[in-house]
Amino acid sequence: MGLVAWVAQNTSLVFCFFANISFDGAAFRLLFSRTRASKSYCHFAGLLLNSGAGTSFLRKGNQTFHVEERLKDVCRLGISDLSSLIARGGLSAVQAAETAIERAQSNQTELNAFVSIDEKGALARAEALDSLGVDARAGMKLFGVPIAVKDNICVKGGRTTCGSQMLQRFVSPFDATVVRNLTDAGAVIIGKTNLDEFAMGSSTETSCFGPTRNPHDTSRSCGGSSGGSAAAVASFCAPCALGTDTGGSIRQPASFCGVLGLKPTYGLVSRYGLVAFAPSFDQIGPITRDVKDAALLLSVLAGHDPLDATSVDRPVEEYSRLLDDDVAEIKVGVIGEHIEAEGLTPAVKSTMNDALKALQDIGASISQVSLPSLEYAVAIYYVLGTAETSSNMLRYDGVRYGHRASGFSDLADMYRKTRGEGFSREVKRRIILGTFVLSMGYYDAYYERAQRARTLVMRDFDIAFEGVDVLVGPTSPQQAFMIGEKVDDPLLMYLSDIFTIPANLAGLPAVSLPFGKDADGLPIGVQLIGKPFDEARMLRLANALMKRNCSS
Amino acid sequence: MVLQPVIGIEVHVQLLTESKVFCSCSTQFGAEPNSNTCPVCLGLPGVLPVLNKKVVELAVKAALALNCEITRRSQFARKNYFYPDLTKGFQITQFDLPIATNGYIDVDVSENGGEAKTKRIRINRLHIEEDSGKSLHGEALNVEGTSLIDFNRCGVPLVEIVTEPDIESPEQARQYLLKLKTIMQYCGISDCNMEEGSLRCDANISLRNEDGSLGTRCEIKNLNSFRFAKRAIEYEMRRQAEVLEAGEKVKQATYGFNAATGKTFMMRTKEESQDYRYFPEPDLVFLEVDDDRIEATRKMMPELPDAKRERLTKQYRIPKYDAMVLSTSQEIADYFEKCASLHPNGKAVSNWVMGSVLGLLKERNIGIADCPVSPTRLAELLNLVADGKISGKIAKDVFEQIVETGKSPEAIVSEQNLGTVSDESAIADIIREVADKRPDLVAKLQSGKLNVLGFFVGQVMKRTKGQADPQIVNQIIRKVLLKE
C-alpha cells in the first residue's frame, strides 16, 4: 500500500487530527501538487545596499565624527568593533539599540523580517548595560551588540510564535540557553525574526505572518527558514542574528541574502529552548556579515548545556583567535556530486569556479572527492525529518497552551479543529508524511531504511575526510527565486536544500559564505563543510577565502 | 472441560526518586495540583528531557534483583498518542532496546491447600518510562462537563516489568505480585504503595486450546490490588471458558475490572487499538551501562528475600515456613534478627514475632517500625520465660502490658509480683489444701490413675494465678501425694 492508499484508508486520520483537509482520493495532489496558484506580488524597489567600509571611520578616532554621522554607520559595524566602541564609551548601548530598532522598524514594511520588535525590552536592557562599570563590561564579548533572534528560539516574556497560528500568542516562560549565553555576553535582543512555520520551508513563505522579502530584490525570496534573520543582517538592522538549521535553514537564506550563515557541529550549541522541528538535525547558529563575527558569536553560543542531553561536553574554543593563521596546509575536497550537479545556474557555476581559483590562490591544496550516497540525502532527510516532525507537533493539541478552536463537540473534535486551524498546509503535509513513514507495516520500509542510509552518508563523509580537511561546494543550486515561485511545489522547494542537507544528516559543521553575485546583483553563496567540531579550521579557511574574494 | 490458563503480567512500578525522570520537579505524592511541574514536564515548546541518574541506578538495581541481563547500550523511544494528560503527545519509554531482559522470579505456590511448590516465572523485559498526568472529570469535581488535569504525576519515573506467559493460575499471579513487591521494597526501588499508584498491574489472559496451542488473549488493565488481580483473572478465565463452551471465539480486546461487581468490562477491541508509531527518542542519547556500574550496583544490593529465607532457616534453626513469613518484609526480618540476637531460642522468637507481634500490627494496622514492643523488650520477655522467672502464660499478659505502658518486662513482673511461684513449700501447702478437699481424687491418683494429675496442676495454677511453673507443680504433686 502506498501513501495514497494509506491516506485514503485512514480518512479520519485519527493519528494526525486535522479537520480541514479533504483526503478523498486526491491526497496525492495535496502532497505533491504541481499546480501553482497564480499570485502577483508587488515589486518593491530594492534597498540600496552601500558597501561602505564601516570600520574605516574608527581608525580615525572616536571623537572625529558627530554622533549622527556615526550612528548612520553603526549599523554597518561588525560585532567586535561595535562592542568595543560601546564598551569604551564611544557610543552608548542605548544609542546602538535605538539605531538598530529604528532601522528594523523602517525596513519592516518592505522586508517583513521581524515577527516582533521589542523596543521597550531592548532599551531597558541597553540602559542596564550602560550603567555598568568598566570592570563589569570587560568580559562581555557582545557588549551592547544588537542581535535579532529567530522566532523559534524561546526568549522569556515575549512571544515565541514559530511563525504559526498555533503559537501566535504563545509567551515562553523561559530563555533558551543560547539566549542566556547572549545576554550574559552583553548582547541586546532587538526582536524576533520571521521564519517558515515551525522552520518548515526554504523561503519563509509558510509563515503565518507572510513572507520575508529579499533585501537585494524584494520580489524575491530571502530563502528559509531563517529568512527573517538573514534579511535582518543583510539589511543592516543588526550586525548578527541567530538562525536555526535543520536541512539548510541557516545557510540557504544566508546564500540568498548575501550574508554568512554557520551551522555548527550537532551538539556544539545547546538546543534547549529551540522549538523542535527535527531534533536529530536541528542546530542553532549565527548569521553575520563576516567570518570574524561568526567566529566570535559561535564562541558565545557554544558550550555544554546540562539541559540538553545531546550537547557535547567539551571546552569552548576561541574561534576568532586563529582566524588569520596560514591556510596553506588545509586540504580542500571539492564535492564532485555537488559541483557537477544538474540544475546549477550558470552564475552559481561561475561563482564556484571563482571560489576554486581563490582557494588555489591562497595556497590550499585541492582535490575532488566523491560521496555517492549524497544522491539519497534529500529522500533520507524527508523520511527521517518528517517522522520526527510528526511526533514533535503532537503537543500542539489545544489542551494546555497555544491555539484552541472554538465550537467543538468532543475531545477528538477539539483536536481536529484546533490542529486543522492552527497548522498551515506545509506543516500538515509533513505531519502526514511523518505519520505514514512511522506507521505499522511501513516503519521498516521507510524510517528504518532511511536510518540505515543516513549511516551510509556519514560513512561517505568519514571516508572523504580521511583525505581532506574541508569540503567545498555550492550552498544552493540557484540564486534567490521569486516569491511564490515554488511555494506550491513542495518537491521543487525541497530540492533547494539538496546541497545543505548532507551536513545535517552527518551532524557536520558547515558555513555558507557570500562569495559572488549574478548579473542582477543577486548574491551567491559557497559552502564549506568541516569535520566534526573542526569549526576553527573551517572558519580559518572561510576567512582566507573571503579576504581573497574582497581583494580580487 | 478445564482449559489451562496462560497468564502474563505487566507491572508498572514507581521508582523511589526525589525528582522526576527527565526534569528536577519533585515526585512527592499528594501535593497541590500542578505544583510539581516545570516547562519540561509540561512539554512546553523548546524543552528537552535530561535523564535522572538515580532512575538508572534504581532500574539497574531492579534488573539485578530480578536476575535480568542488563543491556549495555539501551535506548529510549517515543510512544506517540493523543491524550490530554500526556503533555508532549508522546510518552518517553523504551522499546527495541530495554535496559534489561531475560530475568525471573521464583515463587512458592500452594494450590488448594496442597504442599507449596516453587514455580519459576520468567521476566521478558524491564524498561524505564515516564508516567502521565491525571485527568479529573466532572463528577469527581462536582462540576459537570468540566475536566481538569493534574500534571504532578507527569514525568514521574516508572519501570515496567513484563513476564513471559508462564503463570498458570490466579494464585500464582497473586504470589508473583507479592514476591515482586517484596523484592522492590527490599531494594528500595519502590514503596509499592498501591493506593498512591506506585504499583500498577495489567494481566494478559488466554486459555490454552485442547491441542496445547495458545488461545486468543485478552488484557485486563489497571488492577489496583493483588486481591482484585486474582479475582479479575478468575472472572476472565470463566468468561473466556464460557465463550468457548458456547462455541464462539474469544476476541482479542482490552478489558477493565469493576471491583464492585467483580466483573471485567470491554474497553476496546484489537481493531480499535492504536498504532503508537514508536521510534528512537532523538532528544536522548543511548543509555550506556558498563560493567563497572553494574558491579558497583551489585555491591549495594541488599540480601534478597530468597537468600534471607535460606539464611534465617539455617542460622536460627527455624522452619522454612517461618523464615518465609519473616522475610516478607525486610523490617520484620530485621526485627526478628535483632530479637534473636538477644535470645538464644530462634523458634521461640519466630513464634512470638509471627504470633503476638504480627497480630498486634494487623490489629492496629501499623508497620513494624511503629510496634510499641521493641525487639529488645521482646527478647527480655523471652529471657524471663527461658530462665523460669515467669510462665509462658504470664508472658502473654506481660506482652500486653508492655504494649500498653511501654515499661520493661522486669519492671512489670516485679511491680505486680508476677514472678513464678517457685517456693516448693508454698506450692506443697497449696497442694495439701486441694488434696484435703478432694480425698476421692487423691485416692484415684494414688491407685495409679495419673490422668487426674491435671486436675491438681490446674487447681494449683488457679490458686497461684498462673505464676507457678506447671512443670515444677507437677513434680511437687508427685512428691507430696505420691511420695515419689
Boltz contact constraints between the chains, C-beta under 6 A:
constraints:
  - contact:
      token1: [A, 154]
      token2: [B, 46]
      max_distance: 6.0
  - contact:
      token1: [A, 174]
      token2: [B, 39]
      max_distance: 6.0
  - contact:
      token1: [A, 272]
      token2: [B, 48]
      max_distance: 6.0
  - contact:
      token1: [A, 273]
      token2: [B, 46]
      max_distance: 6.0
  - contact:
      token1: [A, 274]
      token2: [B, 46]
      max_distance: 6.0
  - contact:
      token1: [A, 275]
      token2: [B, 45]
      max_distance: 6.0
  - contact:
      token1: [A, 275]
      token2: [B, 46]
      max_distance: 6.0
  - contact:
      token1: [A, 279]
      token2: [B, 282]
      max_distance: 6.0
  - contact:
      token1: [A, 279]
      token2: [B, 283]
      max_distance: 6.0
  - contact:
      token1: [A, 280]
      token2: [B, 282]
      max_distance: 6.0
  - contact:
      token1: [A, 308]
      token2: [B, 48]
      max_distance: 6.0
  - contact:
      token1: [A, 309]
      token2: [B, 50]
      max_distance: 6.0
  - contact:
      token1: [A, 309]
      token2: [B, 284]
      max_distance: 6.0
  - contact:
      token1: [A, 309]
      token2: [B, 285]
      max_distance: 6.0
  - contact:
      token1: [A, 388]
      token2: [B, 282]
      max_distance: 6.0
  - contact:
      token1: [A, 391]
      token2: [B, 78]
      max_distance: 6.0
  - contact:
      token1: [A, 391]
      token2: [B, 80]
      max_distance: 6.0
  - contact:
      token1: [A, 391]
      token2: [B, 90]
      max_distance: 6.0
  - contact:
      token1: [A, 394]
      token2: [B, 89]
      max_distance: 6.0
  - contact:
      token1: [A, 394]
      token2: [B, 90]
      max_distance: 6.0
  - contact:
      token1: [A, 395]
      token2: [B, 43]
      max_distance: 6.0
  - contact:
      token1: [A, 395]
      token2: [B, 88]
      max_distance: 6.0
  - contact:
      token1: [A, 395]
      token2: [B, 89]
      max_distance: 6.0
  - contact:
      token1: [A, 399]
      token2: [B, 84]
      max_distance: 6.0
  - contact:
      token1: [A, 415]
      token2: [B, 82]
      max_distance: 6.0
  - contact:
      token1: [A, 438]
      token2: [B, 277]
      max_distance: 6.0
  - contact:
      token1: [A, 438]
      token2: [B, 279]
      max_distance: 6.0
  - contact:
      token1: [A, 439]
      token2: [B, 275]
      max_distance: 6.0
  - contact:
      token1: [A, 440]
      token2: [B, 275]
      max_distance: 6.0
